[in-house]
């Protein structure tokens, strides 16, 4: 059987001899195929390396951009902190100006509470309160000595319970839905059973659970006259009755966790003309001397 092959002639330069080498065609074709396969593989490896190098370059670029964004965020955060400090300084200056003009008394109390900017009443709030008190019609009062009249406490003053301020007045995250909600009072944490005291003289208008105050749990509302009312919510025990007269410092109930709450605390509200106001402004007002007379001017 005839076999196709290639003949390669080799000549020796010294002796002049010729030598013929027979190379089968299949071997030549195999070598060519291997060469082509190797070239294709080399091209694939090179292209893969190029793609990998491009991805690494993109990754490095993204990482550099992320580092720049982090640095920019840090600078912005520093600017925000400086702005907050300036706002706090301006608020303190506004407080001093309001005190100097007799608009309201100087806020005093624990440093962690005074430093809460959103708890501190603004100058506009102080002016609004001053205008309201100035325009309000004083109630008719029985004949008493001027000293006795001045001793009657009709405006809330002081802390209603010995505890720690947990949540302030204003916009906050709802503890149940985690959505934004407006908190109309202060939450003061204290152990269950801690006594809650009235912050001003008044008459009990609500005591217990009922009406449209279901979320407050056991609730006590004290009407102090002249549009002032105080709310004491989430009580475990109510120790007064509707229509009862109370004096500043009298116990109206005990701290609990009734109603819509996640833990034992007192929900304390102050309302003026049925509208909630920031109770923090009343916490550190000096407590007036109690009147000796039992009768109330309202």
HELIX and SHEET records of a PDB file:
HELIX    1   1 UNK A   25  UNK A  100  1                                  76    
HELIX    2   2 UNK A  111  UNK A  114  1                                   4    
HELIX    3   3 UNK A  123  UNK A  135  1                                  13    
HELIX    4   4 UNK A  146  UNK A  151  1                                   6    
HELIX    5   5 UNK A  214  UNK A  216  5                                   3    
HELIX    6   6 UNK A  280  UNK A  283  1                                   4    
SHEET    1   A 2 UNK A   5  UNK A  11  0                                        
SHEET    2   A 2 UNK A  18  UNK A  24 -1                                        
SHEET    1   B 7 UNK A 164  UNK A 167  0                                        
SHEET    2   B 7 UNK A 186  UNK A 189 -1                                        
SHEET    3   B 7 UNK A 265  UNK A 272 -1                                        
SHEET    4   B 7 UNK A 228  UNK A 238 -1                                        
SHEET    5   B 7 UNK A 218  UNK A 225 -1                                        
SHEET    6   B 7 UNK A 202  UNK A 208 -1                                        
SHEET    7   B 7 UNK A 245  UNK A 246 -1                                        
SHEET    1   C 4 UNK A 164  UNK A 167  0                                        
SHEET    2   C 4 UNK A 186  UNK A 189 -1                                        
SHEET    3   C 4 UNK A 265  UNK A 272 -1                                        
SHEET    4   C 4 UNK A 275  UNK A 277 -1                                        
SHEET    1   D 6 UNK A 164  UNK A 167  0                                        
SHEET    2   D 6 UNK A 186  UNK A 189 -1                                        
SHEET    3   D 6 UNK A 265  UNK A 272 -1                                        
SHEET    4   D 6 UNK A 228  UNK A 238 -1                                        
SHEET    5   D 6 UNK A 251  UNK A 255 -1                                        
SHEET    6   D 6 UNK A 195  UNK A 197 -1                                        
SHEET    1   E 2 UNK A 170  UNK A 173  0                                        
SHEET    2   E 2 UNK A 180  UNK A 183 -1                                        
END                                                                             
